[in-house]
Amino acid sequence: MIAYLRGTVHRIVKRGNTRTLLILEVGGIGYELQIPRRLARELVPDPEAVVQIYAHQQIRDDQLVLYGFATAAERDLFRQLVSVSGIGSQLAIAALDTLGLNRLVEAIVAGDTHALAKVPGVGTKTAERMALELKTKLAQWRQASGMAASQSALGPALDLREDVEMTLLALGYAQDEIEHALSALALDSVLLANPQPEEWIRRAIAWLSQ
């Protein structure tokens, strides 16, 4: 079992609209790993910069497939997701991409099927099954790993979040881009206390334009 790989980013390849592949060179060998788009945005091909990617390996149709994650927590959550009936590796990657680690864990623990259903390919029944099967496990896992629930992890309040999301979606931004932006902006305690959607929208557009 491969726990992690440490090497340099050789290339990042987009395959269709759903898969992003990382070619990671380790000791002269190029490993191909499917990674979330969130991680791909943080990686730049550089023969001098060494990165560590946490890996999950899967045997499928007599082929070894590797999945890569920025943290051990993301990899462990991926493993929890694929243990649910009807949740395959692509859907698990999409869930991490769309909601991010903290938001995804909180949505499952809280039984927030509305948030879970934002993941492409996840309908109401799948969202309900995901929450039902993983709620207790992830609540315990979150506590054991020190991932205490906090407003900064969740971002703005639900009604404010929906207003901001609807506006940004109408402007053409993708759901995963919006979640990424809101998670980053939620680190600003002053903004977090601001209930005005206009300010969140302005700041989100500025962040997404960087």
C-alpha positions, 0 to 999 in steps of 0.5 A: 500500500502506497501511503504517500509519494514525494517528488516533483510535478512533471505535468498536469493533464486534464482528461475530459471535463471530469478528470485531472491527472498529475504526473509526479516524478519520483526517483526518475519514475513518473507516477500518474495520479488522479487528483481533485481540481482544487489540488491541481490549482495549487501545483505548478510544474517545477523540477526544483520544488518537491511536493508530497502527495497522499495516495490511495491505490485501487485495483480496477479491471486488473489495473492499478489506479492511483488517486492523490490528495493534498492531505492525509485527511482528504485521502481518508475522507475519500476512503470513507466516501467510496465505502458507501454503496453507490459512491464510486471514486469519481463521485467521491473526487467530485464531492471533495472538489465541489465542497472541500474537506471541511464543508463536505464533512460538516454537510454529512454530519449535519445531514445537509442533503441540500449541500450534498446534492450540489455535487454533480451526480449526487441526487437526493437519494444518494445524498441521504444515503451518504449522510445516513451511512457516514454521519456517525463515523465522520462525527467521531473521525472529525473529533478524533482528528481535531477538526472541530466544527467552526463557522470559519470552516463553514463560511457564511450563514446558509441564507447568505451563502445561497444568495452569494452562490446564486449570483456567482453561478449566474455570472458563470462561475463553477460551483467548486470555484465558488466553494473554494472562494468562500472557504478562503474568504471565511478566514477573514473574521471581519468579513465573516461577521458581515451579513451583507451579500453584496460585500461577499460577492464583491470579495469573491469576484476579486478572489476568483479573478486573481 
